Amino acid sequence: MMLVIGTIAFRGWMRADAMRPAVNLDRISLYTRTILSEWMQLGLALGGIWLHGSSPLSALGERWRSARRFFKDIGLGLLFLVASITVTSVLGGQQRTTDSATLFLLPQTNSERAWWIVVALSAGICEEAIFRGYLQRQFMAMTRSVPGGILLSAVAFGAGHAYQGASRAAVIVVLGIMGGILAYWRRSVRPGMIGHALQDLLGGFLRH
């Protein structure tokens, strides 16, 4: 799993340098590849869980069994969104030097914005399930340490976003730690999925 994530991250880092100066970047093709990559990685994680005789819900989170639990996770997801935006702003994640590393990815046309919605939802669901639902538990088991598992999965999460630059990747590590703590406390990745998807969604629209 880490080999696949590392390979995809390295390829993205290499391609990002070539795509930034592009004038007519085909963002829809880029978004399509990103969506397929996210779901492929999630499928790999869920396949591994299934082969070892466990339920995929261990990574995706248990089904909502009551309206109260559903709305509580929605509320926690919104609080996580606010906390993430605040921490990102405080740590300097909104500086122009960092923005220049990611602006080329953001949608410019209506069709690109429609595809961006799918990208944001895919990232929220897949990345939280992979890094917080799957890898975090694996690292906890390997290190026999809850803090160790949270930290290692957060570092892997940040490394996967290295194409955004070192400073931004460091901020993402902090966000990964926050998401890991939330997932461990709540025993579910659902609130993190909600907050993560909303943050990516807003990031693609509010810059306009």
Phi, psi and omega per residue, in radians:
M1 nan -0.797 3.139
M2 -1.166 -0.578 3.099
L3 -1.118 -0.748 3.119
V4 -1.130 -0.820 -3.140
I5 -1.066 -0.769 -3.138
G6 -1.120 -0.709 3.129
T7 -1.121 -0.798 3.136
I8 -1.130 -0.712 3.138
A9 -1.122 -0.748 -3.140
F10 -1.139 -0.726 3.121
R11 -1.114 -0.724 3.113
G12 -1.124 -0.672 3.120
W13 -1.129 -0.732 3.139
M14 -1.181 -0.724 -3.089
R15 -1.296 -0.498 -3.098
A16 -1.056 -0.710 -3.140
D17 -1.082 -0.578 -3.138
A18 -1.384 -0.513 -3.070
M19 -1.468 -0.472 -3.073
R20 -0.980 -0.808 -3.127
P21 -1.396 -0.063 -3.078
A22 -1.117 2.369 -3.127
V23 -1.466 -0.787 -3.113
N24 -1.965 1.139 -3.118
L25 -1.237 2.289 3.099
D26 -1.437 1.478 -3.065
R27 -1.207 -0.568 -3.118
I28 -1.120 -0.717 3.069
S29 -1.130 -0.700 3.105
L30 -1.088 -0.769 3.134
Y31 -1.119 -0.705 -3.141
T32 -1.079 -0.785 3.118
R33 -1.125 -0.658 3.131
T34 -1.129 -0.777 3.132
I35 -1.066 -0.834 3.141
L36 -1.076 -0.691 3.139
S37 -1.128 -0.752 3.142
E38 -1.047 -0.840 -3.076
W39 -1.276 -0.515 3.073
M40 -1.139 -0.766 3.115
Q41 -1.125 -0.702 3.094
L42 -1.123 -0.716 3.114
G43 -1.074 -0.668 3.103
L44 -1.102 -0.773 3.134
A45 -1.128 -0.805 -3.124
L46 -1.159 -0.618 3.089
G47 -1.108 -0.711 3.095
G48 -1.120 -0.717 3.101
I49 -1.084 -0.763 -3.112
W50 -1.144 -0.728 -3.141
L51 -1.106 -0.457 3.118
H52 -1.610 0.182 3.020
G53 1.405 0.278 3.108
S54 -1.816 2.865 3.135
S55 -1.443 2.386 3.056
P56 -1.018 -0.373 3.131
L57 -1.135 -0.298 3.098
S58 -1.140 -0.440 3.082
A59 -1.729 -0.561 -3.091
L60 -1.515 -0.334 -3.077
G61 1.701 2.535 -3.139
E62 -1.160 2.662 3.111
R63 -1.095 2.556 3.048
W64 -1.196 2.121 -3.088
R65 -1.771 -0.009 3.106
S66 -2.748 2.714 3.100
A67 -1.112 -0.565 -3.131
R68 -1.110 -0.773 3.137
R69 -1.158 -0.668 3.116
F70 -1.046 -0.907 -3.096
F71 -1.205 -0.526 3.084
K72 -1.150 -0.740 3.104
D73 -1.159 -0.633 3.065
I74 -1.069 -0.820 3.134
G75 -1.080 -0.763 3.112
L76 -1.126 -0.642 3.102
G77 -1.110 -0.714 3.111
L78 -1.172 -0.703 3.089
L79 -1.120 -0.688 3.099
F80 -1.122 -0.645 3.091
L81 -1.059 -0.850 -3.141
V82 -1.071 -0.773 3.138
A83 -1.100 -0.711 -3.121
S84 -1.135 -0.761 3.131
I85 -1.118 -0.723 -3.141
T86 -1.105 -0.842 -3.129
V87 -1.117 -0.726 3.134
T88 -1.063 -0.732 3.137
S89 -1.174 -0.769 -3.115
V90 -1.114 -0.694 -3.089
L91 -1.431 0.028 3.051
G92 1.539 0.328 -3.117
G93 -1.226 -0.181 -3.112
Q94 -1.794 0.201 3.130
Q95 -1.135 2.652 -3.106
R96 -1.108 -0.604 -3.133
T97 -1.108 -0.572 3.110
T98 -1.371 -0.673 3.141
D99 -1.027 -0.651 -3.103
S100 -1.078 -0.357 -3.141
A101 -1.414 -0.279 -3.062
T102 -2.205 -0.171 -3.079
L103 -1.032 -0.566 -3.106
F104 -1.118 -0.349 -3.116
L105 -1.433 -0.397 -2.966
L106 -1.321 2.551 -3.082
P107 -1.178 2.551 -3.135
Q108 -2.075 -0.433 -3.108
T109 -2.041 2.949 -3.140
N110 -1.097 -0.696 3.131
S111 -1.163 -0.670 3.090
E112 -1.152 -0.648 3.114
R113 -1.145 -0.643 3.094
A114 -1.102 -0.750 3.103
W115 -1.186 -0.573 3.133
W116 -1.081 -0.601 3.095
I117 -1.034 -0.750 3.129
V118 -1.173 -0.680 3.101
V119 -1.055 -0.821 -3.104
A120 -1.106 -0.775 3.128
L121 -1.135 -0.722 3.134
S122 -1.114 -0.760 3.134
A123 -1.115 -0.763 -3.133
G124 -1.069 -0.798 -3.107
I125 -1.263 -0.931 -3.000
C126 -1.231 -0.809 -3.063
E127 -1.192 -0.660 3.098
E128 -1.181 -0.699 3.113
A129 -1.141 -0.683 -3.106
I130 -1.272 -0.930 -2.992
F131 -1.449 -0.670 -3.129
R132 -1.675 -0.591 -3.108
G133 -1.497 -0.550 -3.071
Y134 -1.908 -1.128 -3.035
L135 -1.115 -0.675 -3.120
Q136 -1.050 -0.725 3.101
R137 -1.189 -0.658 3.104
Q138 -1.110 -0.787 3.140
F139 -1.172 -0.609 3.070
M140 -1.079 -0.736 3.141
A141 -1.192 -0.692 -3.116
M142 -1.185 -0.728 -3.089
T143 -1.599 -0.210 -3.042
R144 0.954 0.675 -3.092
S145 -2.575 2.226 3.077
V146 -1.159 -0.898 3.100
P147 -1.028 -0.667 3.124
G148 -1.100 -0.743 3.123
G149 -1.140 -0.724 3.122
I150 -1.117 -0.778 -3.102
L151 -1.155 -0.800 -3.101
L152 -1.125 -0.712 3.128
S153 -1.186 -0.592 3.106
A154 -1.193 -0.685 3.097
V155 -1.126 -0.730 3.082
A156 -1.089 -0.669 3.109
F157 -1.101 -0.805 3.119
G158 -1.148 -0.695 3.125
A159 -1.090 -0.569 3.112
G160 -1.184 -0.243 3.123
H161 -1.968 0.431 -3.093
A162 -1.080 -0.412 -3.138
Y163 -1.117 -0.272 3.129
Q164 -1.484 -0.048 -3.129
G165 1.826 2.714 -3.048
A166 -1.106 -0.737 -3.090
S167 -1.158 -0.731 3.128
R168 -1.202 -0.685 3.109
A169 -1.083 -0.631 3.113
A170 -1.136 -0.697 3.083
V171 -1.110 -0.679 -3.138
I172 -1.158 -0.573 3.046
V173 -1.058 -0.765 3.117
V174 -1.085 -0.753 3.095
L175 -1.096 -0.628 3.095
G176 -1.131 -0.676 3.083
I177 -1.116 -0.766 3.107
M178 -1.049 -0.801 3.123
G179 -1.123 -0.631 3.117
G180 -1.159 -0.725 3.095
I181 -1.108 -0.754 3.125
L182 -1.074 -0.805 -3.118
A183 -1.105 -0.713 -3.141
Y184 -1.193 -0.753 -3.139
W185 -1.152 -0.785 -3.085
R186 -1.434 -0.283 -3.042
R187 0.999 0.647 3.131
S188 -2.827 2.550 3.081
V189 -1.665 -0.026 -3.067
R190 -1.044 -0.840 3.119
P191 -1.047 -0.701 3.109
G192 -1.109 -0.681 3.090
M193 -1.036 -0.780 -3.109
I194 -1.113 -0.871 -3.137
G195 -1.111 -0.727 -3.131
H196 -1.108 -0.839 -3.124
A197 -1.096 -0.730 -3.134
L198 -1.162 -0.676 3.127
Q199 -1.122 -0.779 3.105
D200 -1.134 -0.686 -3.131
L201 -1.099 -0.852 3.140
L202 -1.121 -0.647 3.141
G203 -1.050 -0.530 -3.123
G204 -1.464 -0.317 -3.065
F205 -1.890 -0.651 -3.042
L206 -1.276 -0.333 3.086
R207 -1.188 -0.218 -3.122
H208 -1.708 nan nan
